[in-house]
Amino acid sequence: MEGAVGVAVGAGDGHHRGDVIDNLYTVEMRFERELTVAEDLARRAGRLILGYFGTGLSVEKKTGDEPVTRADREASELIVAGLGAAFPDDIVVSEEAPDDRRRLEPGRRVWFVDPLDGTRDFIRGRHGFAVMIGLCDGARPTAGVVYQPHGDRLYRAGPDAGTVLVDDRGARVLHCSDVRDLAKIRLVASRSHRTPEIDRVKAALGIDDEMNIGSVGLKLGLIALGERDLYVNPSSKSSLWDTCAPEALLVHAGGRLTDLAGQPLRYDALELKNLNGLLASNGLIHAEVVAKIAPLFFP
């Protein structure tokens, strides 16, 4: 299948953060077929999206005053159809399609799809957008793909493979940073949704280093890469399709994603929104960060 990268071997096999893997087809792993299908669909959707990039697409508004374009909808249709054909017993929930309440049935495997995460960056001609396809098994994000069409950068993650970045350097095993000192935290925050609450978080933690990008998946990818250490999103507007694939790649790289109170995100509830915000980290700083910033949001 075009673009498939195969199977990564993890740190237990002698690989460490940043190692380039010469041959990914060496170890059998769980969810190999799921990741191969998701990667192929993400790359195909990425090519479709790039075909519209910079063409002045008309922009509509949907519920919540969020922008949506023809690129979002066509990418969604491509991915939903592909997953449905490959895994007919699974449930597929896409940002650009009606909810399927069968996802709440016990034992169901559920795919959460954001066909174009970072639509505002896409509309504005910036490159901070991505295709995100994540699989929940047992109500937890288990495997996922985050693909940045610009630069042809693909993150893929599974329980046996760990998290791997595939780009022009080849395939590299990723692991989060070892930063423990809060004063040394490198923050990544939203570009288009940034609020003054982020300044309160920075003051509480003593953070000076901040960078901004659109897609949630690309933010968590930077943490998995070890290039950033923390992401804080105080908004109640993110949804499960924004977090499923990114959580899989972050957790398999040693990081954590919770709400602002430090509680796990729920993928088996009726509510699709992450109402208590998001907090992603390298894992090592997570508890201390929660202790310092939770009182800002939950007095």
Sine and cosine of phi, psi and omega as CSV:
sin_phi,cos_phi,sin_psi,cos_psi,sin_omega,cos_omega
0.00,0.00,0.70,-0.71,-0.10,-0.99
-0.86,0.51,0.74,-0.67,0.08,-1.00
0.99,0.12,-0.10,0.99,-0.04,-1.00
-0.91,0.41,0.66,-0.75,-0.04,-1.00
-0.95,-0.32,-0.13,0.99,0.09,-1.00
0.99,0.13,-0.61,-0.79,-0.22,-0.98
-0.89,-0.46,0.78,-0.63,0.05,-1.00
-1.00,-0.09,0.53,-0.85,0.12,-0.99
-0.98,-0.20,0.61,-0.80,-0.15,-0.99
-1.00,-0.06,-0.15,-0.99,-0.08,-1.00
-0.88,0.48,-0.48,0.88,0.02,-1.00
-0.91,0.42,-0.29,0.96,0.02,-1.00
-0.99,-0.14,0.29,0.96,0.06,-1.00
1.00,-0.08,0.13,0.99,0.01,-1.00
-0.98,-0.18,0.57,-0.82,-0.05,-1.00
-0.77,-0.64,0.14,-0.99,-0.03,-1.00
-0.79,0.62,0.77,-0.64,0.05,-1.00
1.00,0.06,-0.13,0.99,0.04,-1.00
-0.88,0.47,0.68,-0.73,0.10,-0.99
-1.00,-0.01,0.76,-0.65,-0.06,-1.00
-0.99,-0.10,0.84,-0.55,-0.04,-1.00
-0.96,0.28,-0.63,0.77,-0.07,-1.00
-0.65,-0.76,0.94,-0.34,-0.04,-1.00
-0.99,0.13,-0.19,0.98,-0.06,-1.00
-1.00,-0.08,0.80,0.60,-0.10,-0.99
-0.87,-0.49,-0.32,0.95,-0.11,-0.99
-0.75,-0.66,0.78,-0.63,0.10,-0.99
-0.95,0.32,0.65,-0.76,-0.01,-1.00
-0.63,-0.78,0.38,-0.92,0.13,-0.99
-0.92,0.39,0.56,-0.83,0.06,-1.00
0.93,0.38,0.37,0.93,0.01,-1.00
-0.89,0.45,-0.73,0.69,-0.02,-1.00
-0.91,0.42,-0.66,0.75,0.01,-1.00
-0.86,0.51,-0.69,0.72,-0.01,-1.00
-0.93,0.37,-0.61,0.79,0.01,-1.00
-0.90,0.43,-0.70,0.71,0.03,-1.00
-0.90,0.43,-0.72,0.70,-0.02,-1.00
-0.89,0.46,-0.65,0.76,0.01,-1.00
-0.90,0.44,-0.70,0.71,0.01,-1.00
-0.88,0.48,-0.70,0.71,0.00,-1.00
-0.91,0.41,-0.63,0.78,0.01,-1.00
-0.90,0.44,-0.66,0.75,0.02,-1.00
-0.92,0.39,-0.65,0.76,0.03,-1.00
-0.90,0.43,-0.68,0.73,0.04,-1.00
-0.90,0.43,-0.61,0.79,0.02,-1.00
-0.88,0.47,-0.65,0.76,0.04,-1.00
-0.91,0.42,-0.65,0.76,0.05,-1.00
-0.87,0.50,-0.73,0.68,-0.03,-1.00
-0.89,0.45,-0.70,0.72,0.01,-1.00
-0.89,0.47,-0.48,0.88,0.05,-1.00
-0.89,0.45,-0.40,0.92,0.03,-1.00
-0.99,-0.15,-0.19,0.98,-0.12,-0.99
-0.90,0.44,0.78,-0.62,0.04,-1.00
0.97,0.25,0.22,0.98,-0.05,-1.00
-0.99,-0.14,0.05,1.00,0.02,-1.00
0.95,0.30,0.62,0.78,0.04,-1.00
-0.82,0.57,0.60,-0.80,0.11,-0.99
-0.93,0.36,0.57,-0.82,-0.06,-1.00
-0.91,-0.41,0.79,-0.61,0.08,-1.00
-0.96,-0.28,0.20,-0.98,0.07,-1.00
-0.89,-0.45,0.68,-0.73,0.05,-1.00
-0.90,-0.43,-0.16,-0.99,-0.02,-1.00
-0.79,0.61,0.69,-0.72,-0.01,-1.00
0.99,0.10,0.18,0.98,0.01,-1.00
0.88,0.48,0.49,0.87,0.02,-1.00
-1.00,0.02,0.63,-0.77,0.01,-1.00
-0.97,0.22,0.50,-0.87,0.07,-1.00
-0.53,-0.85,0.56,-0.83,-0.03,-1.00
-0.76,-0.65,0.12,-0.99,0.08,-1.00
-0.86,0.51,-0.56,0.83,0.01,-1.00
-0.89,0.46,-0.68,0.73,0.04,-1.00
-0.84,0.54,-0.76,0.65,-0.12,-0.99
-0.93,0.36,-0.68,0.73,-0.02,-1.00
-0.93,0.36,-0.61,0.79,0.05,-1.00
-0.90,0.44,-0.63,0.77,0.03,-1.00
-0.89,0.46,-0.73,0.69,-0.02,-1.00
-0.87,0.49,-0.66,0.75,0.00,-1.00
-0.89,0.47,-0.73,0.68,-0.07,-1.00
-0.94,0.33,-0.71,0.70,-0.02,-1.00
-0.87,0.49,-0.68,0.73,0.02,-1.00
-0.90,0.43,-0.66,0.75,-0.02,-1.00
-0.91,0.40,-0.68,0.74,0.02,-1.00
-0.93,0.37,-0.64,0.77,0.01,-1.00
-0.89,0.45,-0.61,0.79,0.02,-1.00
-0.95,0.32,-0.62,0.78,-0.06,-1.00
-0.98,0.19,-0.54,0.84,-0.09,-1.00
-0.70,-0.71,0.95,0.30,-0.13,-0.99
-0.90,0.44,-0.33,0.94,0.00,-1.00
-1.00,0.03,-0.16,0.99,-0.01,-1.00
-1.00,0.04,0.34,-0.94,0.09,-1.00
-0.99,-0.17,0.67,-0.75,0.03,-1.00
-0.88,-0.48,0.83,-0.56,0.03,-1.00
-0.88,-0.48,0.88,-0.48,0.00,-1.00
-0.89,-0.45,0.51,-0.86,0.06,-1.00
-0.84,0.54,-0.53,0.85,-0.10,-1.00
-0.98,-0.21,0.42,0.91,0.02,-1.00
-0.63,-0.78,0.36,-0.93,0.03,-1.00
-0.88,0.48,0.50,-0.87,0.05,-1.00
-0.90,0.43,0.51,-0.86,0.07,-1.00
-0.89,-0.45,0.97,-0.25,-0.09,-1.00
-0.92,0.38,-0.19,0.98,0.09,-1.00
-0.89,0.45,-0.26,0.96,0.04,-1.00
-0.88,0.47,-0.32,0.95,-0.02,-1.00
-1.00,0.07,-0.14,0.99,-0.01,-1.00
-0.93,0.36,0.70,-0.71,-0.02,-1.00
-0.84,0.55,0.67,-0.74,0.08,-1.00
0.99,0.11,-0.05,1.00,0.00,-1.00
-0.96,0.27,0.70,-0.72,0.22,-0.98
-1.00,0.07,0.70,-0.71,-0.09,-1.00
-0.77,-0.64,0.79,-0.62,0.14,-0.99
-1.00,-0.07,0.74,-0.67,0.11,-0.99
-0.92,-0.39,0.80,-0.60,-0.15,-0.99
-0.83,-0.55,0.81,-0.59,0.25,-0.97
-0.91,-0.41,0.98,-0.21,-0.15,-0.99
-0.94,0.35,-0.40,0.92,0.04,-1.00
-0.50,-0.86,1.00,0.07,0.02,-1.00
-0.99,0.12,0.80,-0.60,-0.09,-1.00
0.99,-0.10,0.62,0.79,-0.05,-1.00
-0.85,0.53,-0.60,0.80,0.00,-1.00
-0.89,0.47,-0.67,0.74,0.06,-1.00
-0.89,0.46,-0.68,0.74,0.02,-1.00
-0.85,0.53,-0.73,0.68,-0.02,-1.00
-0.89,0.45,-0.61,0.79,-0.07,-1.00
-1.00,0.09,0.06,1.00,0.04,-1.00
0.99,0.15,0.30,0.96,0.06,-1.00
-0.99,-0.10,0.24,-0.97,-0.12,-0.99
-0.97,-0.24,0.18,0.98,-0.05,-1.00
-1.00,0.08,0.75,0.66,0.03,-1.00
-0.81,-0.58,0.38,-0.93,-0.10,-0.99
-0.46,-0.89,0.34,-0.94,0.16,-0.99
-0.98,-0.18,0.75,-0.66,-0.08,-1.00
-0.77,-0.64,0.81,-0.59,0.00,-1.00
-0.73,-0.68,0.91,-0.42,-0.04,-1.00
-0.81,-0.59,0.52,-0.85,0.01,-1.00
-0.90,-0.44,0.81,-0.59,0.14,-0.99
-0.98,-0.17,0.80,-0.60,0.09,-1.00
-0.80,-0.61,0.82,-0.57,-0.12,-0.99
0.93,0.36,0.50,0.86,0.05,-1.00
0.91,0.42,0.32,0.95,0.07,-1.00
-0.79,-0.62,0.59,-0.81,0.09,-1.00
-0.88,0.48,0.86,-0.51,-0.14,-0.99
-0.92,-0.39,-0.61,0.79,-0.01,-1.00
-0.57,-0.82,0.47,-0.88,-0.02,-1.00
-0.21,-0.98,0.33,-0.94,0.04,-1.00
-0.74,-0.67,0.73,-0.69,0.14,-0.99
-0.81,-0.59,0.87,-0.50,-0.11,-0.99
-0.85,-0.52,0.83,-0.55,0.08,-1.00
-0.99,-0.16,0.96,-0.27,-0.06,-1.00
-0.85,0.53,-0.68,0.74,0.05,-1.00
-0.94,0.35,0.87,-0.49,-0.05,-1.00
1.00,-0.01,-0.12,0.99,0.05,-1.00
0.80,0.61,0.82,0.58,-0.01,-1.00
-0.94,-0.33,0.82,-0.57,-0.04,-1.00
-0.79,-0.61,0.81,-0.59,0.15,-0.99
-0.99,-0.15,0.70,-0.71,0.10,-1.00
-0.69,-0.73,0.58,-0.81,-0.09,-1.00
-0.54,-0.84,0.64,-0.76,0.07,-1.00
-0.47,-0.88,0.22,-0.98,-0.12,-0.99
-0.91,0.42,-0.49,0.87,0.03,-1.00
-0.99,-0.14,-0.51,0.86,-0.07,-1.00
-0.98,0.18,-0.41,0.91,-0.21,-0.98
0.96,0.27,-0.35,-0.94,0.00,-1.00
-0.95,-0.31,0.76,-0.65,-0.07,-1.00
-0.79,-0.62,0.68,-0.73,0.15,-0.99
-0.97,-0.26,0.79,-0.62,0.04,-1.00
-0.92,-0.39,0.89,-0.45,0.03,-1.00
-0.54,-0.84,-0.36,-0.93,-0.07,-1.00
-0.94,0.34,-0.11,0.99,0.08,-1.00
-1.00,-0.04,-0.08,1.00,-0.07,-1.00
0.95,-0.32,-0.53,-0.85,-0.02,-1.00
-0.91,-0.42,0.81,-0.59,-0.05,-1.00
-0.82,-0.57,0.71,-0.70,0.14,-0.99
-0.95,0.31,0.71,-0.71,-0.04,-1.00
-0.94,-0.34,0.50,-0.87,0.16,-0.99
-0.50,-0.86,0.58,-0.81,-0.04,-1.00
-0.90,0.43,0.24,-0.97,-0.03,-1.00
-0.93,0.37,0.20,-0.98,0.07,-1.00
-0.96,-0.27,0.37,0.93,0.02,-1.00
-0.91,0.40,0.79,-0.61,0.04,-1.00
-0.87,-0.50,-0.40,0.91,-0.05,-1.00
-0.99,0.16,0.87,-0.49,-0.05,-1.00
-0.86,0.50,-0.53,0.85,-0.02,-1.00
-0.93,0.38,-0.28,0.96,-0.02,-1.00
-0.98,-0.20,0.11,0.99,-0.04,-1.00
-0.89,0.45,0.70,-0.72,0.12,-0.99
-0.96,-0.27,0.93,-0.36,-0.10,-0.99
-1.00,0.02,0.63,-0.78,0.22,-0.98
-0.88,-0.48,0.73,-0.68,-0.08,-1.00
-0.69,-0.72,0.16,-0.99,-0.02,-1.00
-0.91,0.41,0.55,-0.83,0.11,-0.99
-1.00,0.06,-0.74,0.67,-0.13,-0.99
-1.00,-0.07,-0.31,0.95,-0.05,-1.00
-0.92,-0.39,0.27,0.96,-0.07,-1.00
-0.91,0.41,0.68,-0.73,-0.01,-1.00
-0.82,-0.57,0.25,-0.97,0.04,-1.00
-0.86,0.50,-0.32,0.95,0.03,-1.00
-0.88,0.47,-0.48,0.88,0.05,-1.00
-0.90,0.43,-0.57,0.82,0.05,-1.00
-0.92,0.40,-0.57,0.82,0.07,-1.00
-0.92,0.40,-0.65,0.76,0.04,-1.00
-0.89,0.45,-0.72,0.70,0.00,-1.00
-0.88,0.48,-0.65,0.76,0.01,-1.00
-0.91,0.41,-0.66,0.75,-0.01,-1.00
-0.91,0.42,-0.53,0.85,-0.06,-1.00
-0.98,-0.19,-0.16,0.99,-0.03,-1.00
0.96,0.29,0.58,0.81,-0.06,-1.00
-1.00,-0.03,0.73,-0.69,0.10,-1.00
-0.93,-0.37,-0.43,0.90,-0.15,-0.99
-1.00,-0.08,0.92,-0.40,0.00,-1.00
-0.68,-0.73,0.66,-0.75,0.18,-0.98
-0.78,-0.63,0.34,-0.94,-0.11,-0.99
-0.75,-0.66,0.68,-0.74,0.03,-1.00
-0.47,-0.88,0.31,-0.95,-0.11,-0.99
-0.97,0.23,-0.92,0.38,-0.18,-0.98
-0.91,0.42,0.70,-0.71,0.11,-0.99
-0.87,0.50,-0.67,0.74,-0.01,-1.00
-0.87,0.49,-0.63,0.78,0.02,-1.00
-0.95,0.32,-0.55,0.83,0.08,-1.00
-0.88,0.47,-0.77,0.63,-0.02,-1.00
-0.94,0.35,-0.46,0.89,0.12,-0.99
-0.88,0.47,-0.63,0.77,0.03,-1.00
-0.91,0.41,-0.55,0.83,0.07,-1.00
-0.94,0.34,-0.67,0.74,0.04,-1.00
-0.88,0.47,-0.55,0.83,0.03,-1.00
-0.94,0.33,-0.32,0.95,-0.08,-1.00
1.00,0.08,0.17,0.99,0.00,-1.00
-1.00,-0.01,-0.36,0.93,0.10,-0.99
-0.75,-0.66,0.30,-0.95,-0.09,-1.00
-0.86,-0.51,-0.35,0.94,-0.16,-0.99
-0.47,-0.88,0.62,-0.79,0.14,-0.99
-0.71,-0.70,0.77,-0.63,0.03,-1.00
-0.81,-0.59,0.80,-0.61,0.05,-1.00
-0.78,-0.62,0.97,-0.25,-0.04,-1.00
-0.97,0.26,-0.17,0.99,-0.11,-0.99
-0.95,0.32,0.47,-0.88,0.10,-1.00
-0.99,-0.15,0.21,0.98,-0.14,-0.99
-1.00,-0.09,-0.23,0.97,0.00,-1.00
-0.94,0.34,0.44,-0.90,-0.05,-1.00
-0.83,-0.56,0.11,-0.99,-0.08,-1.00
-0.90,0.43,-0.48,0.88,0.07,-1.00
-0.95,0.32,-0.32,0.95,0.09,-1.00
-0.97,0.23,-0.36,0.93,-0.18,-0.98
-0.88,-0.48,-0.33,0.94,-0.13,-0.99
-0.88,0.47,-0.87,0.48,0.01,-1.00
-0.88,0.47,-0.71,0.71,0.04,-1.00
-0.87,0.50,-0.60,0.80,0.02,-1.00
-0.91,0.41,-0.64,0.77,0.04,-1.00
-0.86,0.51,-0.72,0.69,-0.05,-1.00
-0.94,0.33,-0.55,0.83,0.00,-1.00
-0.94,0.33,-0.73,0.69,-0.04,-1.00
-0.90,0.45,-0.66,0.75,0.00,-1.00
-0.95,0.30,-0.15,0.99,0.11,-0.99
-0.98,-0.20,0.10,0.99,0.07,-1.00
0.99,-0.17,0.07,1.00,-0.04,-1.00
-0.99,-0.11,-0.10,-0.99,0.01,-1.00
-0.67,-0.74,0.54,-0.84,0.14,-0.99
-0.73,-0.68,0.82,-0.58,0.02,-1.00
-0.64,-0.77,-0.07,-1.00,0.21,-0.98
-0.99,0.11,-0.03,-1.00,-0.10,-1.00
-0.94,0.35,-0.27,0.96,0.06,-1.00
-1.00,-0.03,0.01,1.00,0.01,-1.00
1.00,0.07,0.20,0.98,-0.01,-1.00
-1.00,-0.04,0.58,-0.82,0.01,-1.00
-0.87,0.48,0.52,-0.85,0.11,-0.99
-0.95,0.32,0.58,-0.81,-0.03,-1.00
-0.98,-0.18,0.86,-0.51,0.04,-1.00
-0.97,-0.25,0.05,1.00,-0.04,-1.00
-0.87,-0.49,0.38,0.93,0.01,-1.00
-0.95,-0.31,0.33,-0.95,0.01,-1.00
-0.89,0.46,-0.62,0.78,-0.03,-1.00
-0.94,0.35,0.79,-0.61,0.03,-1.00
-1.00,-0.01,-0.28,0.96,-0.03,-1.00
-1.00,0.09,0.51,-0.86,0.13,-0.99
-1.00,-0.06,1.00,0.09,-0.23,-0.97
-0.93,0.36,-0.38,0.92,-0.03,-1.00
-0.97,-0.23,0.46,0.89,0.09,-1.00
0.96,0.27,-0.11,-0.99,-0.06,-1.00
-0.72,-0.70,0.59,-0.80,0.10,-1.00
-0.65,-0.76,0.91,-0.41,0.01,-1.00
-0.87,-0.49,0.64,-0.77,-0.03,-1.00
-0.50,-0.87,0.05,-1.00,0.08,-1.00
-0.96,0.29,-0.01,1.00,0.01,-1.00
1.00,-0.08,-0.67,0.74,-0.08,-1.00
-0.94,0.35,-0.54,0.84,-0.06,-1.00
-0.99,-0.14,-0.02,1.00,-0.24,-0.97
-0.86,0.50,-0.79,0.61,-0.09,-1.00
-0.89,0.46,-0.66,0.75,-0.01,-1.00
-0.93,0.38,-0.62,0.78,0.04,-1.00
-0.90,0.43,-0.71,0.70,0.03,-1.00
-0.84,0.54,-0.71,0.70,-0.03,-1.00
-0.87,0.50,-0.55,0.84,-0.06,-1.00
-1.00,0.07,-0.55,0.84,-0.11,-0.99
-0.97,-0.24,-0.34,0.94,0.01,-1.00
-0.82,0.57,-0.66,0.75,0.02,-1.00
-0.89,0.46,-0.35,0.94,0.06,-1.00
-0.93,0.37,-0.47,0.88,-0.10,-1.00
-0.93,-0.36,-0.37,0.93,-0.01,-1.00
-0.75,-0.66,0.95,0.33,-0.08,-1.00
-0.86,0.51,0.00,0.00,0.00,0.00
